[in-house]
Each structure stands twice: as C-alpha cells, then as structure tokens.
C-alpha cells in the first residue's frame, strides 16, 4: 500500500511537472489512492482547464476505479467556489473520497480555509500540513502574490567565483557553461515577466526568450527606453517607481518577475528591499582584480550592523558551475 507521505510526494511531483504552464493559477498536484491500492495523479491545467483534484479524479474514473473510501493528497487546499471551473470540493464529495491530505491552506481570499471547512462539513476526514515546508518552497511565488498582490522577485546573477560579471572591457559571454545557461532559460519559462535595464539592452541587445527548454516566453520589461530596433520588442518600457511597477504586474497576473540585469538594475531592487530571492550562478573562474565588473554598482550598506541577511535554500552543481539560491529575509 502507498503511504500517505508517498501519496503526497506523488502530488508534489505532479505539480512540479506543470510549473511553467498554469500561471496565474498555482501549480498544484493531486494524487488519489483507492481502497484497492491503485494510485492516480493529476495536476492543474492551464487557465480554464481543470484543477489538480478534478484532473486526478478524472484520471481515476477513466480507468473505472471506484473512489469510494479513497484517500486524496493535494498540495494546496481545494477550491470551493465556481469560477472558470467548478468547485473541487464538490467533486471530491460526489465521488465518495473519504480522506483528504492538504499540504497547505490556500491564502487566496476566495478559499482561505473554506475549502477545508466544506469538506469536513460533508464528513470528509481532512488532515493538513503534510510536507508543508516542501510545498511552501514549491509554491513560493504564488503564495507571495496572494499575500502581497505583487510578483515574487528573483534577481538572477552570473559571476565568477570572485563575484565579477564581466571583464573590464565589458565582455561577458560566456562566464557560465551550457548547463547553467539552460537552467537560466528554465527560470525564464517559470516567470511570467522578465526585466532588464535599458543599459543592458543597449549593450547586449538580448531577446530574453525561452530557447533551450520548453516553455512560453515571459513578458519583457525594460527600465527606461529600448532602442526602436532592439530584439526585446515588444516590451513594456517603464519609467516610474519600482513598487508601482510591481503593483501593476501583480494586478495583471504576474506571479514571478525575473530580474536579469544589469548591475545598476540589480542594485536598485536591492536598495529598495524588493528582492525575494537571488539565483546566483558561479563559474569556476577568477578575474583576480578589482577592475572587472561587479554584481552591483553604487553604494551598498554602510556598516555591518545594517547588512541584510537571508538563508541559502539551494546549492546545486550544473556542469562545472554552481547555482546558489538565497532567499532574502523580509524587511
């Protein structure tokens, strides 16, 4: 028999497989274990399609499975309202599922505990919190967006081991290797918008598209004005305050914003306390001097007492390079 933890692990894996396709809906997975011992999984479809619980139920019923007395694990609280799809709670109740494991309560005000209450009122046994920390990490952009109304901001940096992003003459391609660059494109595919400064556009003329992995190109944003013939067009050219930009993008369904350059832009987001995560790719190379280009420009914090700290939540080898994930503490 499948244990409850194994069932939730199957739901988490299903959610991870649709990470790039569901926004602005959350990437949610569900797995059902029948009394006969069979397991059926489902994940949230793109907007307008079924949610994870209904997808898992459909996967089971398509095989003729009897779901009476079954256990369902889902990474996020089932919805209980009718929007573009029907309420997942009613589908769960109607097929006779007996027990539901929920990793996380949904902070969306349209759900926010009501889905769990509805299931319990119908006599379904509901347990919450299984694999909570894993799912909080997996759904971090969605949770942040629902709690703040703004996208989760990731600043991506690629540097040598001594923290330099380009040679003194400005050349920088390629500091990291193929695996790190492919991972960067995966990060783009997971983001609904990507942002660079106008200086980066003029210097590098980046397209900022997804080319090395399957996925949709993110919306492109430039701080300032892009040349008329720049590869980044069509794009949003922004000349206002950064918090106002985040408010606008969040209201338009952007759950994750990837900031990809340059050093001045990264410094602006850092100085205003708008960064939620740094993804830093470090190459096994050293410029060995202070004349190469740094990750940030301008003034930083003036004293060690004001040094902002976070926590490393991931360290991975990508070929010869290393990816560091640093989550920034809330200010």
Buried (B, 14 or more C-beta within 10 A) or exposed (E): EBEBEBBBBBBBEBBEEBBBBBBEBBBBBBBBBBBEEBBBBBBBBEBEBBBBBBBBBEBBBEEEBBBEEBBBBBBBBBBBBEEEBBBBBBBBBEBEBBBBBBBBBBBBEEBBEBBBBBBEEEEBEBEBEBBBEBBEEBBBBBBBBBEEEBBBBBBBBBBBEBBBBBBEEEEBEEBBBEBBBBBBBBBBBBBBBBBBBBBBBEBBEBEBBBEBBEBBEBBBBBBBEBEEEBBBBEBBBBEEEBEEBBBBBBEEBBBBBBBBBBBBBBBBBBBEEBBBBBBBBBBEBEBEEEEBBBBBBEEEEEEEEEEEEBEEEEEEEBBEBBBBBBBBEEE
